[in-house]
């Protein structure tokens, strides 16, 4: 493996990791919003 291919693989993994972390945050926000709305509807 050359240094260039190692760098590109590492960069790709880093980008995918960043996108996955963002996706988990978005899903957690949606679940939180739905939980709060469900409580407000029951009152």
N, CA, C and O atoms as CSV, one atom per row, in Angstrom:
chain,resi,resn,atom,element,x,y,z
A,1,UNK,N,N,0.843,-1.186,0.000
A,1,UNK,CA,C,0.000,0.000,0.000
A,1,UNK,C,C,0.887,1.248,0.000
A,1,UNK,O,O,1.882,1.319,0.721
A,2,UNK,N,N,0.514,2.211,-0.806
A,2,UNK,CA,C,1.277,3.453,-0.825
A,2,UNK,C,C,0.709,4.412,0.204
A,2,UNK,O,O,-0.382,4.207,0.736
A,3,UNK,N,N,1.465,5.455,0.472
A,3,UNK,CA,C,1.016,6.444,1.462
A,3,UNK,C,C,-0.236,7.162,0.988
A,3,UNK,O,O,-1.083,7.527,1.802
A,4,UNK,N,N,-0.364,7.369,-0.315
A,4,UNK,CA,C,-1.530,8.061,-0.856
A,4,UNK,C,C,-2.810,7.274,-0.663
A,4,UNK,O,O,-3.843,7.851,-0.324
A,5,UNK,N,N,-2.760,5.963,-0.872
A,5,UNK,CA,C,-3.968,5.154,-0.713
A,5,UNK,C,C,-4.343,5.037,0.773
A,5,UNK,O,O,-5.524,5.009,1.119
A,6,UNK,N,N,-3.328,4.969,1.643
A,6,UNK,CA,C,-3.616,4.929,3.084
A,6,UNK,C,C,-4.305,6.215,3.516
A,6,UNK,O,O,-5.260,6.183,4.292
A,7,UNK,N,N,-3.824,7.344,3.014
A,7,UNK,CA,C,-4.421,8.631,3.372
A,7,UNK,C,C,-5.858,8.725,2.876
A,7,UNK,O,O,-6.725,9.229,3.590
A,8,UNK,N,N,-6.123,8.247,1.663
A,8,UNK,CA,C,-7.479,8.329,1.121
A,8,UNK,C,C,-8.429,7.406,1.887
A,8,UNK,O,O,-9.584,7.763,2.119
A,9,UNK,N,N,-7.953,6.226,2.280
A,9,UNK,CA,C,-8.794,5.306,3.052
A,9,UNK,C,C,-9.089,5.909,4.422
A,9,UNK,O,O,-10.224,5.867,4.894
A,10,UNK,N,N,-8.061,6.470,5.055
A,10,UNK,CA,C,-8.251,7.094,6.363
A,10,UNK,C,C,-9.223,8.268,6.267
A,10,UNK,O,O,-10.084,8.438,7.130
A,11,UNK,N,N,-9.084,9.073,5.224
A,11,UNK,CA,C,-9.978,10.222,5.029
A,11,UNK,C,C,-11.409,9.753,4.822
A,11,UNK,O,O,-12.338,10.338,5.379
A,12,UNK,N,N,-11.595,8.712,4.035
A,12,UNK,CA,C,-12.937,8.186,3.800
A,12,UNK,C,C,-13.560,7.682,5.088
A,12,UNK,O,O,-14.733,7.948,5.352
A,13,UNK,N,N,-12.790,6.955,5.898
A,13,UNK,CA,C,-13.307,6.460,7.174
A,13,UNK,C,C,-13.658,7.615,8.106
A,13,UNK,O,O,-14.656,7.556,8.825
A,14,UNK,N,N,-12.844,8.653,8.094
A,14,UNK,CA,C,-13.101,9.809,8.942
A,14,UNK,C,C,-14.389,10.519,8.529
A,14,UNK,O,O,-15.173,10.936,9.382
A,15,UNK,N,N,-14.603,10.655,7.238
A,15,UNK,CA,C,-15.821,11.307,6.740
A,15,UNK,C,C,-17.044,10.474,7.086
A,15,UNK,O,O,-18.059,11.015,7.525
A,16,UNK,N,N,-16.959,9.163,6.894
A,16,UNK,CA,C,-18.094,8.295,7.213
A,16,UNK,C,C,-18.392,8.340,8.710
A,16,UNK,O,O,-19.555,8.367,9.112
A,17,UNK,N,N,-17.343,8.347,9.537
A,17,UNK,CA,C,-17.538,8.438,10.987
A,17,UNK,C,C,-18.255,9.737,11.354
A,17,UNK,O,O,-19.185,9.733,12.160
A,18,UNK,N,N,-17.823,10.832,10.762
A,18,UNK,CA,C,-18.451,12.122,11.054
A,18,UNK,C,C,-19.926,12.125,10.643
A,18,UNK,O,O,-20.772,12.654,11.363
A,19,UNK,N,N,-20.229,11.538,9.496
A,19,UNK,CA,C,-21.619,11.488,9.044
A,19,UNK,C,C,-22.470,10.599,9.953
A,19,UNK,O,O,-23.624,10.922,10.233
A,20,UNK,N,N,-21.905,9.486,10.410
A,20,UNK,CA,C,-22.652,8.613,11.305
A,20,UNK,C,C,-22.933,9.287,12.642
A,20,UNK,O,O,-24.020,9.136,13.198
A,21,UNK,N,N,-21.960,10.027,13.157
A,21,UNK,CA,C,-22.165,10.740,14.421
A,21,UNK,C,C,-23.266,11.779,14.259
A,21,UNK,O,O,-24.115,11.927,15.139
A,22,UNK,N,N,-23.258,12.495,13.146
A,22,UNK,CA,C,-24.329,13.473,12.884
A,22,UNK,C,C,-25.684,12.790,12.783
A,22,UNK,O,O,-26.677,13.288,13.311
A,23,UNK,N,N,-25.724,11.636,12.097
A,23,UNK,CA,C,-26.991,10.927,11.917
A,23,UNK,C,C,-27.559,10.472,13.258
A,23,UNK,O,O,-28.766,10.562,13.485
A,24,UNK,N,N,-26.696,9.984,14.146
A,24,UNK,CA,C,-27.156,9.574,15.479
A,24,UNK,C,C,-27.711,10.780,16.231
A,24,UNK,O,O,-28.717,10.665,16.930
A,25,UNK,N,N,-27.066,11.926,16.094
A,25,UNK,CA,C,-27.558,13.140,16.745
A,25,UNK,C,C,-28.909,13.570,16.225
A,25,UNK,O,O,-29.770,13.993,16.996
A,26,UNK,N,N,-29.102,13.467,14.928
A,26,UNK,CA,C,-30.391,13.845,14.330
A,26,UNK,C,C,-31.490,12.908,14.808
A,26,UNK,O,O,-32.579,13.355,15.169
A,27,UNK,N,N,-31.208,11.609,14.811
A,27,UNK,CA,C,-32.210,10.640,15.262
A,27,UNK,C,C,-32.550,10.867,16.737
A,27,UNK,O,O,-33.717,10.799,17.124
A,28,UNK,N,N,-31.534,11.137,17.557
A,28,UNK,CA,C,-31.779,11.392,18.972
A,28,UNK,C,C,-32.628,12.654,19.159
A,28,UNK,O,O,-33.493,12.691,20.033
A,29,UNK,N,N,-32.391,13.670,18.358
A,29,UNK,CA,C,-33.184,14.899,18.441
A,29,UNK,C,C,-34.634,14.636,18.062
A,29,UNK,O,O,-35.547,15.142,18.714
A,30,UNK,N,N,-34.850,13.856,17.024
A,30,UNK,CA,C,-36.220,13.541,16.594
A,30,UNK,C,C,-36.947,12.761,17.687
A,30,UNK,O,O,-38.107,13.042,17.985
A,31,UNK,N,N,-36.269,11.785,18.279
A,31,UNK,CA,C,-36.896,11.001,19.347
A,31,UNK,C,C,-37.211,11.900,20.543
A,31,UNK,O,O,-38.273,11.767,21.151
A,32,UNK,N,N,-36.305,12.806,20.884
A,32,UNK,CA,C,-36.545,13.723,21.987
A,32,UNK,C,C,-37.728,14.638,21.740
A,32,UNK,O,O,-38.543,14.863,22.635
A,33,UNK,N,N,-37.826,15.163,20.538
A,33,UNK,CA,C,-38.947,16.047,20.188
A,33,UNK,C,C,-40.262,15.284,20.246
A,33,UNK,O,O,-41.259,15.794,20.756
A,34,UNK,N,N,-40.265,14.056,19.721
A,34,UNK,CA,C,-41.494,13.268,19.739
A,34,UNK,C,C,-41.902,12.916,21.167
A,34,UNK,O,O,-43.091,12.876,21.482
A,35,UNK,N,N,-40.923,12.662,22.028
A,35,UNK,CA,C,-41.236,12.329,23.419
A,35,UNK,C,C,-41.878,13.521,24.131
A,35,UNK,O,O,-42.833,13.357,24.891
A,36,UNK,N,N,-41.356,14.701,23.884
A,36,UNK,CA,C,-41.913,15.899,24.521
A,36,UNK,C,C,-43.309,16.186,23.988
A,36,UNK,O,O,-44.205,16.538,24.756
A,37,UNK,N,N,-43.504,16.040,22.679
A,37,UNK,CA,C,-44.828,16.276,22.111
A,37,UNK,C,C,-45.842,15.270,22.627
A,37,UNK,O,O,-46.995,15.625,22.869
A,38,UNK,N,N,-45.428,14.019,22.798
A,38,UNK,CA,C,-46.356,13.004,23.301
A,38,UNK,C,C,-46.802,13.343,24.715
A,38,UNK,O,O,-47.965,13.123,25.054
A,39,UNK,N,N,-45.924,13.866,25.540
A,39,UNK,CA,C,-46.291,14.262,26.896
A,39,UNK,C,C,-47.263,15.436,26.869
A,39,UNK,O,O,-48.189,15.490,27.678
A,40,UNK,N,N,-47.064,16.361,25.962
A,40,UNK,CA,C,-47.932,17.534,25.900
A,40,UNK,C,C,-49.332,17.157,25.419
A,40,UNK,O,O,-50.309,17.770,25.849
A,41,UNK,N,N,-49.446,16.190,24.564
A,41,UNK,CA,C,-50.752,15.780,24.052
A,41,UNK,C,C,-51.568,15.093,25.151
A,41,UNK,O,O,-52.788,15.250,25.194
A,42,UNK,N,N,-50.924,14.343,26.028
A,42,UNK,CA,C,-51.640,13.625,27.087
A,42,UNK,C,C,-52.211,14.554,28.135
A,42,UNK,O,O,-53.179,14.192,28.806
A,43,UNK,N,N,-51.650,15.732,28.300
A,43,UNK,CA,C,-52.101,16.641,29.366
A,43,UNK,C,C,-53.449,17.229,29.050
A,43,UNK,O,O,-53.980,18.014,29.836
